[in-house]
Amino acid sequence: MFRIIPELTVDNMQQAMDFYCGILNFQVSMQDEEGNTGFVSLEKEDASLFLVTEGSRDNTKREALKRNKRGVGMRLYFEVEDAGALHEELKTKELPGLGELSYNEDEDYTEFTLTDPDGYCLGFYS
């Protein structure tokens, strides 16, 4: 098996979990002990994400995080059953980072983007 699991550094773990679990319906598969909110593993169908807080990183990584904006140059793409239906569902939640739905006629797919609370760009297509 060869699988990639993105690890996203987040400012506020509860806010990130509210977004990924409450909005995108991920489930917590593993997390730090109660009282320690430095790491959470999330899953939804075949997709997995790790969320970590800045404070849980070693000092050299913390300094680099302060110098660099999160999510720049990276987009996580999720292949979904029906991007149009998901977009319609997310529109009802009035999310500030929700992009417009578009159709790529040449390659025959529909897609949209959504920016999470930490600035990571998520793409959804079908």
C-alpha positions in Angstrom: 0.0 0.0 0.0 1.1 3.5 -0.7 -1.0 6.3 0.6 -0.6 10.0 1.4 -2.2 11.7 4.4 -1.8 15.5 4.4 -1.0 17.1 7.8 -2.4 20.6 8.2 -1.1 23.0 10.9 -4.1 24.9 12.3 -4.4 27.9 14.6 -7.4 26.7 16.5 -8.1 23.0 16.7 -11.7 23.4 17.7 -12.4 25.8 14.9 -10.7 23.4 12.4 -12.6 20.4 13.8 -15.9 22.4 13.5 -15.1 23.0 9.9 -13.9 19.6 8.8 -16.4 17.6 11.0 -19.3 19.9 11.2 -19.2 21.3 7.6 -17.5 18.5 5.6 -18.6 15.6 7.7 -15.2 14.1 8.5 -15.1 11.8 11.5 -12.4 11.8 14.2 -10.5 8.5 14.0 -7.9 9.3 16.6 -6.9 12.2 18.7 -4.6 13.2 21.6 -5.6 12.5 25.1 -8.3 14.7 26.7 -6.9 18.1 27.5 -4.2 17.9 24.8 -5.5 19.2 21.5 -2.3 19.1 19.5 -3.2 16.3 17.1 -6.4 14.9 15.5 -6.7 12.3 12.7 -9.9 12.7 10.5 -11.4 10.3 8.0 -14.2 10.4 5.5 -14.7 7.4 3.2 -11.2 7.0 1.5 -9.9 10.4 2.6 -7.7 11.1 5.7 -6.3 14.3 7.2 -4.1 15.0 10.1 -4.7 18.3 12.0 -2.0 19.6 14.3 -1.7 22.8 16.3 1.3 25.1 15.9 2.1 24.7 19.6 2.5 20.9 19.1 5.4 21.4 16.6 9.0 21.6 17.6 10.5 25.1 17.9 12.2 25.2 14.5 9.0 24.4 12.7 7.1 27.0 14.8 9.5 29.7 13.6 9.1 28.7 10.0 5.3 28.7 10.4 5.4 32.3 11.7 7.3 33.4 8.6 5.2 31.6 6.0 1.5 31.9 5.2 -0.3 28.5 5.5 -1.7 26.8 2.4 0.2 28.9 -0.2 1.0 26.9 -3.3 -1.0 23.9 -2.2 -4.5 22.7 -3.0 -6.1 19.5 -1.7 -8.5 18.0 -4.2 -11.3 15.7 -3.2 -13.1 13.6 -5.9 -16.8 13.5 -4.8 -19.9 11.9 -6.1 -21.6 15.1 -7.2 -19.7 18.4 -6.9 -22.8 20.4 -7.9 -25.0 18.9 -5.2 -22.2 19.4 -2.6 -21.8 23.0 -3.7 -25.5 23.6 -3.3 -25.4 22.1 0.2 -22.4 24.3 1.2 -24.0 27.4 -0.2 -26.8 27.1 2.4 -24.1 27.4 5.1 -23.0 30.8 3.8 -19.3 30.0 4.0 -17.0 33.0 3.2 -14.4 30.9 1.3 -16.8 29.1 -1.0 -15.9 29.6 -4.7 -18.2 29.4 -7.7 -19.1 26.2 -9.3 -17.6 25.7 -12.8 -17.7 23.2 -15.5 -14.6 22.2 -17.6 -16.1 21.2 -20.9 -12.8 20.0 -22.4 -12.1 17.5 -19.6 -15.8 17.0 -18.6 -15.8 17.7 -14.9 -17.4 20.1 -12.5 -15.5 21.7 -9.7 -15.4 24.4 -7.0 -13.0 25.5 -4.3 -13.5 26.2 -0.6 -10.9 27.9 1.7 -10.8 26.5 5.2 -10.4 28.7 8.4 -6.6 28.5 8.2 -6.3 29.4 4.5 -5.9 26.0 3.0 -7.6 25.7 -0.4 -9.7 22.7 -0.9 -10.9 21.6 -4.4 -13.9 19.4 -5.0 -14.7 17.8 -8.4 -16.8 15.2 -10.1 
